[in-house]
Amino acid sequence: MWDASRCDWCGICLERCLYCDYDRAEGGRQIKLLSQGLEAGILQKCVTCCACTEFCPQGADPFDLILGMMEQHRSFPVNPDMVTIFDHLRDIPSAITFGDPDKPALSLCVMEASLPQGMLESKLFEGLTIAKDGDYFCLIGYVHLGLRTPLEKHAAAFLEALTALNRDIVFIHDDCYAMVHAKLKDFGLSVPFAYQHIFEYLRDYLRDNRSLITPLETAVAYQRPCASRYTPHKDASLDEIFKLIGVRRVERRYDKENALCCSAAFLRVYPERGRAFQAMNVEDASKSGAQALITLCPMCDRALKRPCDAAALTKINIIDLCRMAIGEIPASF
């Protein structure tokens, strides 16, 4: 949550933004204008990638400020039909398939249809309880519609549904993990259960089942989701996964803190900018020597399919990559 007391108006957050061309002084001026309740040019340049919050050296959360002002001024030109679609996601009937009582629940959010085919039959998730749809919709997607209010309005109900599972929870959706690990605190809510990100879960599984692994011996690039800006510590778990399965993460320009958004968040709003940044991202991965682009977020997976195909770059979900390493599905490099 935006904390003006932490901000020293240094402008680093917007100077580092890959989607605007402000220097440090102008970046600081833009944030100061917003903090005074005034409109600023960044509201028309922001693509809702959340990166400025990770860039901020003081932990002031400038994206929360930008998002609040974006909502107030309706400056992110989203089709109202998109808001209606997001609202309906909360109304999808929820379902729980109970697994072994001593194993955690796997929360799918509303993403089941976009997950890798056959994933839920994998030995990776054997015995886990599966929770999905409306009650488990994590809400963070609203920020990509330029809206902050729905997160706060429905956060307590989201937390209540998760708590009612009465077991540890693994979040397959990066947005869900960010909501629980970071955003619920902004709304004064504490989390009463233990939880893991899917990276942490996969890392632990691979550690415990090293005998199943055949090293893949390939080089990959990784597409970091926007929600990871709230929880960048997970990169250490991802790098350990890569090491365990014999994969080298290439050094490239647009990675980690300098990652580009997949452009799904703004492709319909600013289509030319979206396609241009997608091309930059995929070209960077390909020229860095990657044999595949590894995705986590279902939206990243979908948004980058066409540009990856055009560049002859294989796109693989991280779960399928792990399934290849343990011999469940053939490697597809």
Residue pairs with C-beta under 8 A, 6 or more apart in sequence:
1 61
1 64
1 186
2 35
2 60
2 61
2 62
2 64
2 65
2 68
3 59
3 60
3 61
4 35
4 60
6 58
6 59
6 60
7 31
7 35
7 56
7 58
7 60
7 62
8 58
9 28
9 29
9 31
9 32
10 24
10 27
10 28
10 57
10 58
11 22
11 23
11 24
11 25
11 26
11 27
11 28
11 29
11 30
11 31
12 24
12 27
12 55
12 56
12 57
13 27
13 31
13 52
13 53
13 55
13 56
13 62
14 20
14 22
14 26
14 27
14 28
14 30
14 31
14 42
14 52
14 62
15 22
15 23
15 24
15 27
16 51
16 52
16 55
17 27
17 45
17 51
17 52
17 55
18 49
18 51
18 254
18 258
18 260
18 277
19 45
19 46
19 47
19 49
19 273
19 277
20 42
20 45
20 46
22 30
22 42
29 40
30 40
30 41
30 42
31 40
31 42
31 62
31 65
33 39
33 40
34 40
34 42
34 43
34 65
34 66
34 69
35 65
37 69
39 69
39 73
39 75
40 69
42 66
43 66
43 69
43 70
43 73
43 75
43 76
44 75
46 66
46 70
46 76
47 261
47 263
47 265
47 266
47 269
47 270
47 273
48 67
48 70
48 76
48 143
48 144
48 146
48 226
48 265
48 266
49 226
49 229
49 261
49 265
50 63
50 143
50 226
50 227
50 229
50 230
51 63
51 226
51 229
51 257
51 259
51 261
52 62
52 63
52 66
53 61
53 62
53 63
53 64
53 229
53 230
54 229
54 230
54 232
54 257
55 257
56 62
63 143
63 229
64 148
64 186
67 143
67 146
67 147
67 148
68 148
69 75
70 76
70 146
71 146
71 147
71 148
71 149
74 146
75 146
76 145
76 146
76 269
77 269
78 145
78 146
78 268
78 269
79 268
82 145
82 268
83 145
83 147
86 141
86 142
86 145
86 150
87 150
89 110
89 134
89 137
90 134
90 137
90 154
91 134
92 110
92 133
92 134
92 137
93 133
93 134
94 131
94 132
94 133
94 134
94 135
94 136
94 161
95 130
95 131
95 132
95 133
96 105
96 129
96 130
96 131
96 132
96 165
97 129
97 130
98 129
99 105
99 127
99 128
99 129
99 130
100 127
100 128
100 129
101 167
103 127
103 128
103 129
103 167
104 128
104 129
104 167
104 168
104 169
104 170
104 196
104 201
105 128
105 129
105 130
105 131
105 165
105 167
105 168
105 169
105 170
106 125
106 128
106 129
106 130
106 131
106 169
106 170
106 172
107 131
107 132
107 136
107 162
107 169
107 170
107 171
107 172
107 173
107 176
108 115
108 130
108 131
108 132
108 133
108 136
108 172
108 173
109 132
109 136
109 137
109 138
109 171
109 172
109 173
109 175
109 176
110 132
110 133
110 134
110 136
110 137
111 172
111 173
111 298
112 132
112 133
114 298
114 299
114 301
114 302
115 172
115 298
115 317
115 319
116 317
116 319
116 320
116 323
118 329
119 125
119 319
119 320
119 323
120 130
122 319
122 323
122 328
123 326
123 328
124 202
124 205
124 319
124 322
124 323
124 326
128 170
129 165
129 167
131 162
131 165
131 169
135 157
135 158
135 161
136 158
136 161
136 162
136 176
137 158
138 158
138 173
138 175
138 176
138 178
138 179
138 180
139 150
139 151
139 154
139 155
139 158
139 179
140 151
140 175
140 176
140 178
140 179
140 183
140 227
141 175
142 148
142 150
142 151
143 151
144 226
144 264
144 265
144 266
151 179
151 183
151 187
152 186
152 187
155 179
155 183
155 184
155 187
155 189
156 187
156 189
158 179
159 180
159 184
159 189
159 191
162 169
162 180
162 193
163 192
163 193
165 193
167 193
168 193
168 194
168 195
168 196
169 180
169 193
169 194
169 195
169 196
170 195
170 196
170 197
170 198
170 201
171 177
171 180
171 195
171 196
171 197
171 198
172 198
172 319
173 297
173 298
174 197
174 198
174 225
174 227
174 228
174 231
174 296
174 297
175 225
175 227
175 297
177 195
177 197
177 198
177 227
177 231
177 234
178 227
178 228
178 230
178 231
180 191
180 195
181 195
181 197
181 230
181 231
182 230
182 231
183 230
184 190
184 191
196 204
197 231
197 234
197 237
198 296
198 318
198 319
199 234
199 237
199 238
199 241
199 296
199 318
200 234
200 237
202 237
202 241
202 318
202 319
202 322
203 237
203 240
203 241
203 244
205 322
206 213
206 241
206 244
206 245
206 322
206 325
206 326
207 244
209 326
210 244
212 325
212 326
212 327
213 244
213 245
213 246
213 325
213 326
214 246
214 325
214 326
214 327
215 245
215 246
215 325
216 245
216 246
216 247
216 321
216 324
216 325
216 331
216 333
217 246
217 247
218 246
218 247
218 248
218 291
218 292
218 331
218 333
219 247
219 248
219 249
219 250
219 289
219 290
219 291
220 242
220 247
220 248
220 249
220 250
220 290
220 291
220 292
220 293
220 294
220 316
220 321
221 249
221 250
221 252
221 255
221 284
221 285
221 288
221 290
221 292
221 293
221 294
222 238
222 249
222 255
222 293
222 294
223 259
223 262
223 281
223 285
223 293
223 294
223 295
223 296
223 297
223 300
223 304
224 255
224 256
224 259
224 296
225 262
225 296
225 297
225 299
225 300
226 261
226 265
226 297
227 297
228 234
228 235
228 259
232 256
232 257
235 256
238 249
238 318
239 249
241 318
241 322
242 248
242 249
244 325
245 321
245 322
245 324
245 325
246 325
247 321
249 255
250 285
250 288
250 289
250 290
251 288
252 284
252 285
252 287
252 288
252 290
253 284
253 288
254 260
254 280
254 281
254 284
254 285
260 277
260 280
260 281
260 284
261 277
262 278
262 281
262 297
262 299
262 300
262 303
262 304
263 273
263 274
263 275
263 277
263 278
263 281
263 303
264 299
264 300
264 302
264 303
265 299
266 273
266 274
267 274
267 275
267 278
267 303
268 274
275 307
278 303
278 304
278 307
279 307
281 304
281 307
282 293
282 304
282 307
282 308
282 310
282 311
282 313
283 311
285 293
285 313
286 311
286 312
286 313
290 313
291 314
291 333
292 313
292 314
292 315
292 316
292 321
292 333
293 304
293 308
293 313
293 314
293 315
293 316
294 316
294 317
294 318
294 321
295 301
295 304
295 315
295 316
295 317
295 318
296 317
296 318
301 315
301 317
304 315
305 315
308 314
308 315
309 315
314 332
314 333
316 324
316 332
320 329
323 329
324 330
324 331
324 332
